[in-house]
Structures are given as structure tokens and as C-alpha cells.
Amino acid sequence: LQRFARYLWYHDEYDDWGDALNEVEDADPAWHAVLCKRGHTFLGGVKHCHRGSAAGILLWYRWKLEKLLRTIEPYTVYVFTRLDYVYICQLKIENGDSILLPNDEGYQGVTDRFAVVPAKWLRTTLNVTRSLLSNPNATWVQETMKNKGRRGANLEQILLHYYTQHVKFKRREFLTAFTVRADGDPTRWSKGRCDNHTGWKLKYPKEIMRARRVCKTRVQNRYMFKATQPCHMNK
């Protein structure tokens, strides 16, 4: 996919992604103390907050992307996606007046993996990180953090509370892809479950069922999406 990219940006890995989040302009110096009280997963990657998830990294990338997109020519619509999606059939992109989100994989919030964002909502959508860190005691933040789950509040819930107050969005079943992991691929969260039918490790097995419903097809039809090297259960 990099061969087809018009713009590529790289950044070194941080040992502590809290150092990266400290770069956010207007960040309240107390954000770490306020937000890291219960080990919420939405700050995964930040030392002394949560181990195992990468959500804090995703928050930093949203902030960084907003800054980088100021330097390039604007588009009418932006698609937030990820490289480990495999598509069963063609995805139809709409340029409406609201953000379009998949209605699955929300975990009591809205999914952080995919979004179709009209240009008028781009900056507001990406400014979730700045809003979170500049005012960690804001009502919408504290309401999210009241989550009593074993892992505290997650990024999906942060996005739902933020979107509800700041943007116009809708959710529906439209995404024709599912996330996968090949043997040896690094991961901070789901290691995947080997699917003998496709040869992929499915990170979130329910996604492929949704993709099949949207495409109204079986595995053998439409795009060829079987893995070239079948996965192994023990890797």
C-alpha cells in the first residue's frame, strides 16, 4: 500500500507515550494525574496508566495527523482506516454531512478502527486528544471515566462521549473488511485466532461475519482474500 500513498509520515517509537502526549499544545500539566487514576485502557502505552493496549498511541496519532494535514492540499472526504484490514468486496464511500462509523466493535462506545469523515468535521474529529488533555476534568471526560468495567474506560467510550458533544455522526453496517494478523506480525492487543478457512488470524472474529453480510457473499466469491501463508495456531 505504501507504493500507492501520496504522503507518508514516519515517527520513532516512544518508550513512554506519555512523553509524546506531553507535546500536545494546551495540555494541562495535571492530565496524567487526573486520567491515570484507575488504569483506563484509553491511555494504553502511557507509563503507569495501562499496560497492554495501544489506545494512548492512537490518541497521539490523531493529534499528530491533524497537524500534518494542515500542510497538504485538502480533500472533500477523509477515511480513517488501518493497514491490517482485508476487504471481501468493494467499499462504497459516501460524502455526506455527518461522520459515518461502523455500527459494530464499539465496546459500549464507537469503534476507533474506521471512520468516513467529511472535510468540515475533520479538525473537530481529530481534536479529541487536545480536548481530552487540555481539560481532563471536563464533564464529558469525567462521565466517561465513571465506567466501572474491569479495564476502566476504553478509547471507544472516549470517542462516543466526545463525538456526541462535538460532531454529527451516524452508525450503520457498511464496512466490507475485517482485521487480520499474519504469523510474526507484532501486536499490542489482540493476537488473533487462526481461521483455517481463510488462512488468516482473525483479530476480531465477528468482523468477518459482518463483512460477509454487507457483501452478501461467501468466502469463495468476490475478492481473493485468503492468506498466501496459512496461519498456525501456536504462533
C-alpha positions in Angstrom: 0.0 0.0 0.0 2.9 2.4 0.6 3.6 2.3 -3.2 0.2 4.0 -3.8 0.4 6.5 -1.0 0.8 10.2 -1.9 2.0 11.2 1.5 4.0 9.2 4.1 5.0 10.3 7.6 7.1 8.3 10.0 7.8 8.7 13.7 10.1 6.9 16.1 8.6 4.7 18.8 8.4 6.2 22.3 9.3 4.2 25.4 6.6 6.2 27.2 3.8 7.6 25.1 3.1 9.9 27.9 6.1 11.9 26.7 4.5 12.1 23.3 1.2 13.3 24.7 3.0 16.0 26.6 3.7 17.5 23.2 0.1 18.4 22.7 -0.4 22.1 22.9 -2.5 23.4 25.8 -2.2 20.1 27.6 -3.0 20.5 31.3 0.2 19.6 33.3 -2.1 17.6 35.6 -3.6 15.4 32.8 -1.6 12.3 33.8 -2.6 12.6 37.5 -6.2 13.1 36.6 -6.6 10.5 33.9 -4.4 7.7 35.1 -6.2 7.1 38.4 -7.7 3.7 37.5 -5.6 2.4 34.7 -8.1 3.1 32.0 -7.3 1.4 28.7 -7.7 4.6 26.7 -4.2 5.6 27.8 -2.5 2.3 26.9 1.1 2.9 26.1 1.5 5.6 28.8 3.6 4.5 31.7 1.8 4.0 35.0 -1.6 4.2 33.2 -2.2 0.9 31.5 -0.2 -2.0 30.0 -1.2 -4.0 27.0 -3.4 -1.6 24.9 -2.2 0.9 22.4 -5.1 3.4 22.8 -2.9 6.2 24.1 -0.8 5.9 21.0 -3.9 6.2 18.8 -4.8 9.4 20.7 -1.4 10.8 19.9 -1.6 9.9 16.3 -4.9 11.7 16.0 -3.3 14.9 17.3 -0.3 14.5 15.1 -2.4 13.8 12.0 -4.4 17.0 12.5 -1.2 19.0 12.4 0.2 17.2 9.4 -2.9 17.5 7.4 -2.7 21.3 7.6 0.4 21.1 5.4 -1.2 19.3 2.4 -4.0 20.1 -0.1 -7.5 19.5 1.4 -9.8 16.7 0.4 -13.5 16.6 0.4 -13.7 13.4 2.5 -11.2 11.5 4.7 -11.2 7.8 5.5 -9.6 6.8 8.8 -8.6 3.2 8.4 -5.7 0.7 9.2 -3.3 -1.5 7.2 -4.4 -4.8 8.6 -7.9 -4.7 7.0 -8.7 -7.3 4.4 -11.6 -6.4 2.1 -14.1 -9.0 0.9 -15.7 -6.7 -1.7 -15.5 -3.1 -2.8 -16.2 -0.5 -0.1 -18.6 2.3 -1.1 -17.7 5.7 0.3 -20.3 8.3 0.9 -19.6 12.0 1.2 -22.5 13.1 3.4 -22.9 15.8 6.0 -22.0 13.6 9.0 -19.3 11.2 10.1 -20.0 7.6 9.1 -19.0 4.9 11.6 -19.4 1.1 11.5 -22.1 0.0 14.0 -20.1 -2.9 15.4 -17.0 -3.3 17.5 -18.0 -0.4 19.7 -17.5 -1.9 23.2 -20.0 0.4 24.8 -18.8 3.3 22.6 -18.0 3.7 18.9 -15.2 1.9 17.0 -11.8 3.6 16.7 -10.8 1.5 13.7 -12.6 3.1 10.8 -14.4 6.3 10.0 -15.5 8.3 6.9 -15.1 11.9 7.8 -16.3 14.9 5.7 -13.9 17.7 5.5 -16.0 20.0 7.6 -15.7 17.7 10.5 -12.0 16.7 10.1 -10.4 19.1 12.6 -13.0 18.6 15.2 -12.8 14.9 14.9 -9.1 14.8 15.3 -9.1 17.3 18.1 -10.4 14.7 20.6 -6.9 14.4 22.0 -6.4 18.1 22.6 -9.8 18.4 24.1 -9.1 15.5 26.5 -5.7 16.6 27.7 -6.4 20.4 27.8 -9.3 19.9 30.1 -9.2 16.4 31.8 -11.8 17.5 34.3 -14.4 18.3 31.6 -17.8 16.9 32.2 -17.7 14.6 29.2 -14.3 13.2 30.3 -15.4 12.5 33.8 -18.7 11.0 32.7 -16.7 8.6 30.5 -14.3 7.7 33.4 -17.2 6.6 35.6 -17.1 3.3 33.7 -16.9 0.5 36.2 -15.6 -2.2 33.9 -12.6 -4.3 34.9 -10.4 -2.3 32.5 -11.9 1.1 33.1 -12.9 3.3 30.3 -11.7 2.5 26.8 -11.0 4.6 23.7 -14.3 3.7 22.1 -16.2 5.2 25.0 -14.0 8.3 25.0 -14.8 8.8 21.3 -18.6 8.3 21.8 -18.8 10.9 24.5 -16.6 13.3 22.6 -18.5 12.8 19.3 -21.9 13.2 21.0 -21.0 16.7 22.2 -18.8 17.9 19.3 -19.7 16.4 15.9 -22.6 15.0 13.9 -22.2 11.2 13.3 -24.2 8.1 12.4 -23.6 4.4 12.6 -24.6 1.7 10.2 -23.4 -1.6 8.8 -21.3 -0.9 5.7 -17.7 -1.9 6.3 -16.6 -4.7 3.9 -13.4 -5.6 5.7 -12.0 -7.5 8.7 -8.8 -7.1 10.6 -6.1 -9.9 10.4 -2.7 -10.8 11.7 -0.1 -12.8 9.9 2.3 -15.1 11.8 5.1 -12.9 13.2 3.2 -9.6 13.0 3.7 -7.5 16.2 0.6 -6.6 18.2 -0.2 -4.7 21.4 -3.7 -6.1 21.8 -5.5 -8.9 20.0 -3.2 -11.8 19.0 -5.8 -13.2 16.7 -7.4 -16.6 16.3 -6.3 -18.8 13.4 -9.1 -19.4 10.8 -8.4 -22.4 8.8 -10.9 -21.4 6.1 -9.1 -18.1 5.1 -5.6 -18.9 6.5 -5.6 -15.6 8.4 -5.5 -15.0 12.1 -8.7 -13.1 12.8 -8.2 -10.3 15.3 -11.9 -9.8 15.9 -13.8 -12.8 14.5 -17.2 -11.1 14.4 -15.9 -8.7 11.8 -15.7 -11.2 9.0 -19.3 -12.2 9.6 -20.3 -8.6 9.3 -18.2 -8.1 6.1 -19.9 -11.2 4.6 -23.3 -9.8 5.4 -22.5 -6.5 3.8 -21.1 -8.1 0.7 -23.8 -10.8 0.6 -21.3 -13.4 -0.4 -19.5 -16.5 0.7 -15.7 -16.9 1.1 -15.1 -18.3 -2.3 -16.6 -15.2 -4.2 -15.7 -11.6 -4.9 -12.2 -10.5 -3.8 -9.5 -13.2 -3.3 -8.6 -12.6 0.3 -7.1 -15.8 1.5 -3.7 -15.6 3.1 -0.7 -16.6 1.0 0.9 -18.3 4.0 -1.7 -20.1 6.2 -1.6 -19.2 9.9 -0.6 -21.6 12.7 -2.5 -21.9 15.9 0.6 -21.7 18.1 2.2 -18.6 16.7 
